[in-house]
Amino acid sequence: MTATDVTATDPTATGVADVASAGAVPVNASGPAADRARLVEEATLDAAHGFRTLRETGTLPDGATIGLLERVPGEPVALAFRAGGPGLVAGGALTPTERPLGGSPVADDAGGPADDDTRGLEAVLARHPDLTTVVYVRSPHLVAWAQTKRPLPIRYVPVQRWTLARELPIRTDPARSLADAIDDALAAEPHTPAILDAGGGAVVWGRNGLLRTLEYLQLVEEGAQFQILAQQLGGSKPVGPGVLVQQWRMSGLIDRARAEGRLDD
């Protein structure tokens, strides 16, 4: 998933909270303000491209929604993007808002849509400085599995390749915030890449930026789809140790897996 020519809107915007349109930052502009504007512009183009790709591949069909928080490097701030329904990234336009990472979480009445699922997830980036991106998604197969109120075992090899975790946990208690549920999941298994929400969605996070996180989200949704289909044939089965060795060698995780005693060889 690489950025293509997607047009962002609002060419008069200024500051981190706003969006510079594609090409709005002069090529010869320099200094902190210009660097910040370029960063926001790039993130906006990447988000629009990523959301559009998920829509075109069927990962986000009509009615699905997605919200994303992307850390602004060197600042206690995240850019928030949201899209959903038939108008998902209509015309390739997205407008981010700025979310502070310190202090109290953003309240539902703090402006913007009250049903924005990323509200409160600023705490995840604040508590875990190694994370760059947090995404809340209501994609069909992750929502379907979440409604079973069961963890999702990782049986789809492309998902397993990039994590040492063996399942995606689920939050079943709506009284516990998603941010706290994510803390619980990472405390129990530091390699956990996502969590299901029994309320009807999932949160996926990443350490390598927006596009890489959305790519992994696509794999996680595919994995849920195939495992649901496998239920009709008796259910998917765990991969064997040989497959784990092969996949973790491909992703570069093999040494860590051995150091943590996750393999018998």
Number of C-alpha atoms within 10 A of each C-alpha: 12 10 16 11 11 19 17 22 20 15 14 10 15 14 13 22 17 21 29 26 24 18 12 17 17 9 9 6 11 11 7 9 14 16 13 18 22 23 16 24 25 18 23 32 24 22 29 29 24 23 27 21 19 20 19 11 10 14 23 25 18 14 13 19 21 23 20 29 28 28 26 19 11 6 9 14 21 26 24 25 23 26 23 20 15 14 11 24 19 13 13 19 19 24 21 22 17 18 23 17 21 13 9 10 14 17 10 14 9 9 9 10 11 11 9 18 22 22 23 19 24 28 20 22 23 18 13 12 10 11 17 21 27 28 25 26 28 25 24 20 20 26 21 17 23 25 17 13 17 16 18 21 18 23 18 20 15 15 23 23 22 17 18 21 18 16 18 20 26 27 24 18 12 11 7 10 13 25 19 15 21 24 17 14 20 17 11 11 16 12 14 20 26 25 26 29 28 22 16 18 25 29 26 22 28 21 15 12 17 23 20 17 22 25 15 19 26 19 18 25 22 19 23 24 18 15 22 17 13 13 10 9 9 8 12 17 12 13 13 8 13 10 14 20 19 12 20 19 14 12 12 12 17 20 12 12 17 13 9 10 10 15 13 6 8
